[in-house]
Amino acid sequence: MIKRLAPILGVTFVDILGFSLLIPLLPFYVTHFGASAFVVGLLFSTFSFCQLISGPIWGNVSDRIGRKSVLIISQIGATIGWTMLAFAPSIPWVFFARIVEGVSGGNIGVTQAYVADLVEPKQRSRAFGYIGATFAAAMAFGPLMGGIVNGLTHSYAIPLLVAAALQLLTLVLTIFMLPESRSKTAESSAVGPMEIARTFANPALSRLLWQKLALSLSLYAWFSVFTLFLMRQLRFSLPATDYLFSAFAIVNVFTNTAGVGRASDRLGDRRMSMLGIFFLVAAFALVPFVHAIPLMVAVMILFSGGMAFANTGLTAMISATEDDARQGTVLGVTSSLDSLSGIASPLISTRLLDRYGSPWSGAASLAFALIAFTIGAFGAKAPGRKEKSGAETDAALAPAE
């Protein structure tokens, strides 16, 4: 299986390497134009909105014309968008560059579909694990590379051009090294607002989806202000921020590879997800008191464990609640919740930071995490639900009424 997946794993690694280089840099880049933290949030929301619209469309196109062609289109758009970003003379130009990338993007979902084309259904969990490990490894090296480049050049444009060059390399690798995984034409329905509404109306899924939405709102609220928090609360430079992002990615790799499986086996997916949300509540509650590196490290460890346990546990339960015929639909709806959260949360958390200061950076995340915990606790008390242990998941049990 590794041999079959090697080309897409290599392309994905280079792709995410450039993308992760951009994440910690973007808030610094936007604020150097004199823009507020709220504008940073608006920029994140604009990109997520473009992804919400374009992602299902590109997924459907890839069913009809093949995965490789759509990946090429996406990589061309990203190369153009990041190059435009490097030479942006003003904030409107920055927004336009991110819109170009967002509208042309869809490579994450198409990459997952590519992997699904190559392996048997019983092997997909392992294959997706390889993709996840590739993401995490690239997320560790990208910010580290960005910190080194920025430290040597003291320029925002150079790291952005490096990211564009990496995306161009991804394009070349895709064209010449990546075989097409899908040749036949197949129809596929997009996951839109009506499908989201119908899925939420399903009593077996509604509580889990509401909990997943609250969790996603919590995570995206923190992602959008994390760099700004480091800038204002701890006076971090861009290189220092890059290094912290890399350290966090390494911790996240360890948590996902060594912690999640054991926690799921011992606790079951529901208890694991609740433990993860509890870790997130603790992390965000500590944010106002962070004035030095040691407590920041504690927050990041809690956040890493919480994100891994909560996300994985909830996704496993959502997947186990539906049959094989609707796996794509229900997981597509789950992905749409992330996009919706990426639109709404940054506007809330950056507005709080702007108005009340950096100690309030985690307030929105804390509120949403508490909502997610409350929904999960309410569901745990519902009749007809028992907890399984070991490798069995409690998600397969009768849903709460």
CORJO-V50232 format. One record per backbone hydrogen bond with DSSP energy under -1.0 kcal/mol. NH is the residue of the N-H (numbers start at 1). CO is the residue of the C=O. Records with the same first field share a line. If there is no record, write none. Layout:
NH: CO  CO
This chain:
5: 1
6: 2
9: 5
10: 6
11: 7
12: 8
13: 9
14: 10
15: 11
16: 12
17: 13
18: 14
19: 15
20: 16
21: 17
23: 19
26: 22
29: 25
30: 26
31: 27
32: 28
33: 30
34: 31
35: 30
40: 36
41: 37
42: 38
43: 39
44: 40
45: 41
46: 42
47: 43
48: 44
49: 45
50: 46
51: 47
52: 48
53: 49
54: 50
55: 51
58: 54
59: 55
60: 56
61: 57
62: 58
63: 59
64: 60
65: 61
66: 62
71: 67
72: 68
73: 69
74: 70
75: 71
76: 72
77: 73
78: 74
79: 75
80: 76
81: 77
82: 78
83: 79
84: 80
85: 81
86: 82
87: 83
88: 85
94: 90
95: 91
96: 92
97: 93
98: 94
99: 95
100: 96
101: 97
102: 98
103: 99
104: 100
105: 101
110: 106
111: 107
112: 108
113: 109
114: 110
115: 111
116: 112
117: 113
118: 114
119: 115
123: 120
124: 121
127: 123
128: 124
129: 125
130: 126
131: 127
132: 128
133: 129
134: 130
135: 131
136: 132
137: 133
138: 134
139: 135
140: 136
141: 137
142: 138
145: 141
146: 142
147: 143
148: 144
149: 145
150: 146
151: 147
152: 148
153: 149
154: 150
160: 156
161: 157
162: 158
163: 159
164: 160
165: 161
166: 162
167: 163
168: 164
169: 165
170: 166
171: 167
172: 168
173: 169
174: 170
175: 171
176: 172
177: 173
196: 192
197: 193
198: 194
199: 195
200: 196
201: 197
202: 199
205: 202
206: 202
209: 205
210: 206
211: 207
212: 208
213: 209
214: 210
215: 211
216: 212
217: 213
218: 214
219: 215
220: 216
221: 217
222: 218
223: 219
224: 220
226: 222
229: 225
230: 226
231: 227
232: 228
233: 229
236: 230
241: 237
242: 238
243: 239
244: 240
245: 241
246: 242
247: 243
248: 244
249: 245
250: 246
251: 247
252: 248
253: 249
254: 250
255: 251
256: 252
257: 253
258: 254
259: 255
260: 255
263: 259
264: 260
265: 261
266: 262
267: 263
268: 264
272: 268
273: 269
274: 270
275: 271
276: 272
277: 273
278: 274
279: 275
280: 276
281: 277
282: 278
283: 279
284: 280
285: 281
286: 282
289: 286
290: 287
296: 292
297: 293
298: 294
299: 295
300: 296
301: 297
302: 298
303: 299
304: 300
305: 301
306: 302
307: 303
308: 304
309: 305
310: 306
311: 307
312: 308
313: 309
314: 310
315: 311
316: 312
317: 313
318: 314
319: 315
320: 316
321: 317
326: 323
327: 324
330: 326
331: 327
332: 328
333: 329
334: 330
335: 331
336: 332
337: 333
338: 334
339: 335
340: 336
341: 337
342: 338
344: 340
345: 341
348: 344
349: 345
350: 346
352: 348
353: 349
354: 350
355: 351
356: 352
357: 353
360: 357
361: 358
363: 360
366: 362
367: 363
368: 364
369: 365
370: 366
371: 367
372: 368
373: 369
374: 370
375: 371
376: 372
377: 373
378: 374
379: 375
380: 376
382: 379
390: 265
396: 393
397: 394
